[in-house]
Amino acid sequence: MTEKTTGASYAAAGVDIEAGDRAVELMKEWVKKTQRPEVLGGLGGFAGLFDASALKRYERPLLASATDGVGTKVDIARQMGVYDTIGHDLVAMVMDDIVVCGAEPLFMTDYICVGKVHPERVAAIVKGIAEGCVLAGCALVGGETAEHPGLLGPDDFDVAGAGTGVVEYDRLLGADRIRTGDTVIAMASSGLHSNGYSLVRHVLFDRAGMSLDSHVEELGRTLGEELLEPTKIYSLDCLALTRTAEVHAYSHITGGGLAANLARVIPDHLHAAVDRSTWTPGAVFDLVGKAGQVQQLELEKTLNMGVGMMAVVPAESVDVALTALADRGVDAWVAGEILDRGDHTEGATLTGSYAR
């Protein structure tokens, strides 16, 4: 008797279409919570629809776009089995780049790549993205979940996203507005945010031999809880500040550290001098530095050192700006000033020593 041969199938190759459909059903309720009036249609279409007639109220609308991921922080989420916070990081990385130019976040799409679709896990990731979108004031209009068996392990995943915002041309923020004598205001980060995790993981796990369930006294919680702390989303705080006080520029402190990111919005003839003594970095930064014997300048080139967003405002707007941020629960302080470039070769530098 001849043995029957079974033909190849997508499922046999490792792609489970039914699991993907189940994931979509589970995430629908969370996506619905992000809807804005301009969004048309529901989840499941080939493209997300946003009613651009809403932009008619602008005289000269500029669309701002950004895309990003969360880097190797996803591996912390995977190891801890906690998937509903990493989405906050994704939204922050995308939408806080957009708000820097003064743009209002409008909508976002996501891309989730997995080795194997676990519907509840994918839905938890989308839940976090949706919650982040609510905090940023934008809609989640669509996305893609891709299953890549053989390329990724069954528990491996990565996330990325793209967003769009809008700003009136004559309200565009940036280097052109900054003047000598302006003040630099720092806004506190919630921790490491979503940058530098390749260094952090190498130092704490490979060199120091720590584990995610290690309780760290100076952190007041386990290492895993600290490392998974979601990135603070500043979008609505920044928009509220621009409505309350005069703001010349924002700088989102991400990869590259504080000085390098601030320098990106400083014009060539000016210099931002930031005084370290105006704040104390959180305990996690000290932990990374000591555990890996990482030099301060290397830490500052890689991590945010306790500052997640900076605003450049005219000196006469400082009090109003600090009050407005405090009213929104944002820990903020005067961290520096804008000077003539002089002999400085860099657009921004850190001076002094951190407060202890």
Buried (B, 14 or more C-beta within 10 A) or exposed (E): EEEEEEEEEEEEEBBBEEBBEBBBEBBEEBBEEBBBEBBEEBBEEEEBBBEEEBBEEEEEBBEBEBBBBBBBBBBBBBBBEBBBBBBBBBBBBBBBBBBBBBBBBBBBBBBBBBBBBBBEBBBBBBBBBBBBBBBBBBBBBBBEBBBBBEEBEEEBBBBBBBBBBBBBEEBBBBBEBBEEEBBBBBBBBBBBBBBBBEBBBBBBBEEBEBEBEEEBEEBEEBBBBBBBBBBBBBBBBBBBBBEBBBBBBBBBBBBBBBBBBBBBBBBEEBBBBBBBEBBBBBBBBBBBBEBBEBEBEBBBBBBBBBBBBBBBBBEEBBEBBBEBBEEBEBBBEBBBBBBEBEEBEEBBBBEEEBEE
